[in-house]
Amino acid sequence: MLCTTCRSNTATTPEGLCDACVRAAAAAGPPPGPPVPPAAGRPAGLRSPVGLARAVVVLLGVVAAVDVFALWTGTVLRDVMGDVVTGDHGTDIDQRADRADALYIAGGVAQVAALVVTCVVFLVWFHRVRVNAEVFEPHIHRKSRGWAIGGWFVPIVNLWYPRRIAVDIWDASGDRSVALDRTLTLDASASRPPHPVVNAWWTLWVSNLLVSRWATRAYQDADDAEEIKSTVTQLMFSDALDIAAAVAAIVFVLRLTRMQDAKARSGPPPRPVTEPFPAP
C-alpha cells in the first residue's frame, strides 16, 4: 500500500505513512492548537493596590487623630507655662507642670509610633503603584522603580524626587493620551498637565517636615517657661500642618488607587500606528 501522504513510497505504519513522511512529521513538530483568547481582567504583571490603599488611609486617619491629641496636650502645657510666666508658684503649679509635661511627651511618642507604621505601609503601597505604572506606560518614568523607596531616604533629593516619581505614576495611571504624547515625542516633560492633588499633598508634607524640625530644635533648646510656651505654640502649628498633610495624602492615595484600578480593569490600550519603540 502506498503512503497516504506522498503517494510514492510504501506505507510502513498503521496510519498509512511511509518512513520519510514519519520523519518529516516529527521534524515539523506537533500541529498548532486553537488560538488562545486574551485573558480578561488586569494585564499580567499588575498587582492590585486597593488593599494597601485602604490600610494607608486608615493609618493616615490614625496619624491625624494622634495629632489632634497632641494639639490638646500642647494646649494644656501652654496654659501651665502661661501661669508660670505670670508668677504662679508652689506645689500645685509644679504638679500641674509635671503632669502636663508627661502628657505632652506621651503625645509625642504616640505621634512618632503612628508616623513610623504609616510610613512603612505607605512606602509599600507607593512602590506597588510605581510598578503598576511601569506596566501601564513603561517609557515615561524619569526615575527607576528603586527610587520609589530610596528617594525618601536620600538627603536633599528627598525634597523633590518622591514628587517627581508621583507625577510620573499619576500620568501613567491616568489619561492614556497624555502618556502617549510624552512617549511619542520621546520627551518625559512633554504635554505635562497640572497635578493639583500631588502638588497640594507634597507642599503640605514638605512644609510640615521643615516646620517640625525647626520647632522641635527650638523646643529642645528652650530654657524657661516663656520659651517653652512659645516653642509649644510652634509645635502646635506643625501638628496642624501634619493634619492637613494627612488629609491631602488620603485624597492622593484614594484618587491614584482608583485611577489604577479603573485602568487595569479597562484592559490594555490599542497601540498607535507609528511607535518610537519596538513592540514587545
C-alpha positions as CSV (number, residue, x, y, z in Angstrom):
1,M,0.0,0.0,0.0
2,L,1.3,3.4,-0.9
3,C,1.8,6.2,1.6
4,T,-1.4,8.3,2.1
5,T,0.7,11.5,2.2
6,C,3.3,11.3,-0.6
7,R,1.7,8.6,-2.7
8,S,5.1,7.3,-3.8
9,N,6.6,5.2,-1.1
10,T,5.3,2.1,0.6
11,A,3.4,2.7,3.8
12,T,5.0,1.2,6.9
13,T,2.8,2.5,9.8
14,P,-0.8,1.6,10.7
15,E,-1.7,5.2,9.9
16,G,-0.7,4.6,6.3
17,L,2.5,6.7,6.3
18,C,6.0,5.9,4.9
19,D,9.2,6.2,6.9
20,A,10.1,9.5,5.1
21,C,6.8,11.1,5.9
22,V,7.1,10.0,9.6
23,R,10.5,11.6,9.9
24,A,9.2,14.8,8.2
25,A,6.2,15.0,10.6
26,A,8.5,14.5,13.6
27,A,10.8,17.3,12.5
28,A,7.9,19.7,11.9
29,G,6.6,19.2,15.5
30,P,3.0,19.0,16.7
31,P,0.3,20.8,14.8
32,P,-0.6,24.3,16.2
33,G,-3.6,24.2,18.5
34,P,-6.5,26.7,18.5
35,P,-5.7,30.3,19.3
36,V,-5.7,31.2,22.9
37,P,-8.1,34.1,23.7
38,P,-6.6,37.1,25.6
39,A,-7.1,36.9,29.4
40,A,-9.8,39.1,30.8
41,G,-9.2,41.5,33.7
42,R,-5.9,43.0,34.7
43,P,-2.9,42.6,32.4
44,A,-0.1,40.3,33.5
45,G,2.3,41.9,36.0
46,L,-0.2,44.2,37.7
47,R,-0.9,43.8,41.4
48,S,-3.9,45.4,43.0
49,P,-3.1,48.4,45.3
50,V,-6.6,48.6,46.7
51,G,-6.0,46.6,49.9
52,L,-2.8,48.5,50.7
53,A,-4.5,51.8,50.0
54,R,-7.2,51.1,52.5
55,A,-4.6,50.3,55.1
56,V,-2.8,53.5,54.3
57,V,-5.9,55.6,54.6
58,V,-6.8,54.1,58.0
59,L,-3.3,54.7,59.3
60,L,-3.3,58.3,58.0
61,G,-6.6,58.7,59.9
62,V,-4.8,57.5,63.0
63,V,-2.0,60.0,62.4
64,A,-4.5,62.8,62.2
65,A,-6.3,61.7,65.3
66,V,-3.0,61.5,67.2
67,D,-2.1,65.0,66.0
68,V,-5.4,66.2,67.4
69,F,-4.5,64.6,70.8
70,A,-1.1,66.3,70.5
71,L,-2.8,69.7,70.0
72,W,-4.8,69.2,73.1
73,T,-1.7,68.2,75.2
74,G,0.0,71.3,73.8
75,T,-2.8,73.5,74.9
76,V,-2.6,72.0,78.4
77,L,1.2,72.6,78.6
78,R,0.8,76.2,77.2
79,D,-1.7,77.0,79.9
80,V,0.5,75.8,82.7
81,M,3.5,77.6,81.2
82,G,1.4,80.7,80.9
83,D,0.6,80.5,84.7
84,V,4.2,80.1,85.5
85,V,5.1,83.2,83.4
86,T,2.5,85.3,85.2
87,G,4.1,84.4,88.5
88,D,2.2,81.4,89.9
89,H,4.5,79.2,92.1
90,G,4.0,76.4,94.6
91,T,3.4,72.7,94.9
92,D,0.1,72.8,92.9
93,I,1.6,74.5,89.9
94,D,4.7,72.2,90.0
95,Q,2.4,69.2,89.9
96,R,0.4,70.6,87.1
97,A,3.5,71.3,85.1
98,D,4.8,67.7,85.7
99,R,1.5,66.2,84.6
100,A,1.3,68.5,81.5
101,D,4.9,67.7,80.6
102,A,4.3,63.9,80.9
103,L,1.1,64.2,78.9
104,Y,2.9,66.2,76.2
105,I,5.7,63.6,76.0
106,A,3.2,60.8,75.7
107,G,1.5,62.6,72.8
108,G,4.9,63.0,71.0
109,V,5.7,59.3,71.5
110,A,2.3,58.4,70.0
111,Q,2.9,60.7,67.0
112,V,6.3,59.0,66.3
113,A,4.8,55.5,66.5
114,A,1.9,56.3,64.3
115,L,4.1,58.0,61.8
116,V,6.6,55.1,61.6
117,V,3.9,52.5,61.0
118,T,2.1,54.7,58.4
119,C,5.4,55.4,56.5
120,V,6.2,51.7,56.2
121,V,2.8,50.8,54.8
122,F,2.7,53.9,52.6
123,L,6.1,53.0,51.0
124,V,4.9,49.5,50.2
125,W,1.8,51.0,48.5
126,F,3.9,53.7,46.7
127,H,6.3,51.0,45.3
128,R,3.4,48.9,44.1
129,V,1.7,51.7,42.3
130,R,5.1,52.6,40.7
131,V,5.5,49.1,39.4
132,N,1.9,49.1,38.1
133,A,2.5,52.4,36.4
134,E,5.5,50.9,34.6
135,V,3.2,48.1,33.3
136,F,0.8,50.8,32.0
137,E,3.3,53.1,30.4
138,P,7.0,51.9,30.6
139,H,8.6,54.8,28.7
140,I,7.6,58.0,30.6
141,H,9.3,57.4,34.0
142,R,12.2,59.6,34.8
143,K,13.4,57.5,37.8
144,S,13.8,53.8,38.2
145,R,11.4,51.9,40.5
146,G,14.0,51.6,43.2
147,W,13.8,55.4,43.8
148,A,10.2,54.9,44.8
149,I,11.6,53.9,48.2
150,G,15.2,55.1,48.1
151,G,14.2,58.6,47.1
152,W,12.6,59.2,50.5
153,F,15.8,58.5,52.4
154,V,18.5,60.3,50.5
155,P,19.1,63.8,52.0
156,I,18.3,66.8,49.9
157,V,16.9,64.9,46.9
158,N,14.1,63.6,49.1
159,L,12.6,67.1,48.9
160,W,11.6,66.6,45.3
161,Y,12.4,63.0,44.0
162,P,9.2,61.4,45.5
163,R,7.1,64.1,44.0
164,R,8.7,63.6,40.6
165,I,8.0,59.9,40.8
166,A,4.4,60.5,42.0
167,V,3.8,62.8,39.0
168,D,5.0,60.1,36.6
169,I,2.9,57.5,38.3
170,W,-0.1,59.8,38.1
171,D,0.4,60.4,34.4
172,A,0.9,56.7,33.6
173,S,-2.2,55.8,35.6
174,G,-4.5,58.5,34.1
175,D,-5.5,59.6,30.6
176,R,-3.7,57.4,28.1
177,S,-3.4,60.3,25.6
178,V,-1.2,62.2,28.0
179,A,1.2,59.3,28.4
180,L,1.1,58.6,24.7
181,D,2.0,62.2,23.8
182,R,5.0,62.0,26.1
183,T,6.1,58.6,24.7
184,L,5.8,59.6,21.0
185,T,7.8,62.8,21.5
186,L,10.5,60.9,23.4
187,D,10.3,63.7,26.0
188,A,9.4,62.9,29.6
189,S,8.3,66.5,30.2
190,A,6.1,66.9,27.1
191,S,2.3,67.5,27.4
192,R,2.5,67.6,31.2
193,P,-0.9,68.5,32.7
194,P,-1.3,70.2,36.1
195,H,-1.2,68.0,39.1
196,P,-3.1,69.9,41.9
197,V,-3.7,66.8,44.1
198,V,0.0,65.8,44.0
199,N,1.2,69.4,44.5
200,A,-1.2,70.1,47.4
201,W,-0.1,66.9,49.2
202,W,3.6,67.4,48.6
203,T,3.6,71.1,49.5
204,L,1.9,70.4,52.9
205,W,4.2,67.4,53.5
206,V,7.4,69.3,52.9
207,S,6.2,72.4,54.8
208,N,5.3,70.3,57.8
209,L,8.7,68.5,57.6
210,L,10.6,71.8,57.7
211,V,8.5,73.5,60.3
212,S,8.5,70.4,62.6
213,R,12.3,70.1,62.5
214,W,12.7,73.8,63.3
215,A,10.2,73.8,66.1
216,T,11.5,70.6,67.6
217,R,15.0,72.0,67.8
218,A,13.7,75.2,69.3
219,Y,11.7,73.2,71.9
220,Q,14.8,71.2,72.9
221,D,16.8,74.4,73.4
222,A,14.1,76.2,75.4
223,D,15.3,77.1,78.9
224,D,12.5,78.9,80.7
225,A,8.7,78.8,80.8
226,E,8.2,81.7,78.4
227,E,10.4,80.0,75.8
228,I,8.7,76.6,76.3
229,K,5.3,78.3,75.8
230,S,6.5,79.9,72.6
231,T,8.0,76.7,71.1
232,V,5.0,74.6,72.1
233,T,2.9,77.1,70.0
234,Q,5.3,76.5,67.1
235,L,4.9,72.7,67.5
236,M,1.2,73.0,67.6
237,F,1.3,74.8,64.3
238,S,3.4,71.9,62.9
239,D,0.7,69.5,64.2
240,A,-2.0,71.4,62.4
241,L,0.1,71.2,59.2
242,D,0.5,67.5,59.7
243,I,-3.3,67.0,60.0
244,A,-3.7,68.9,56.7
245,A,-0.9,66.9,55.1
246,A,-2.6,63.6,56.2
247,V,-5.9,64.7,54.7
248,A,-4.2,65.6,51.4
249,A,-2.3,62.3,51.4
250,I,-5.6,60.4,51.9
251,V,-7.1,62.2,48.8
252,F,-3.9,61.4,46.8
253,V,-3.9,57.7,47.8
254,L,-7.6,57.3,47.1
255,R,-7.5,59.1,43.7
256,L,-4.4,57.4,42.4
257,T,-5.6,53.9,43.5
258,R,-9.0,54.4,41.8
259,M,-7.2,55.5,38.6
260,Q,-5.0,52.5,38.6
261,D,-7.9,50.1,39.4
262,A,-10.1,51.6,36.6
263,K,-7.2,51.5,34.1
264,A,-6.3,47.9,34.9
265,R,-9.9,46.8,34.5
266,S,-10.2,48.5,31.2
267,G,-7.6,46.2,29.6
268,P,-4.5,47.1,27.5
269,P,-4.7,50.2,25.3
270,P,-4.7,50.0,21.5
271,R,-1.2,50.5,20.0
272,P,-0.6,53.6,17.8
273,V,0.1,53.1,14.1
274,T,3.6,54.6,14.5
275,E,5.7,53.9,17.6
276,P,9.1,55.1,18.5
277,F,9.7,51.8,20.5
278,P,9.6,48.3,19.1
279,A,6.6,46.2,20.2
280,P,7.4,43.7,22.9
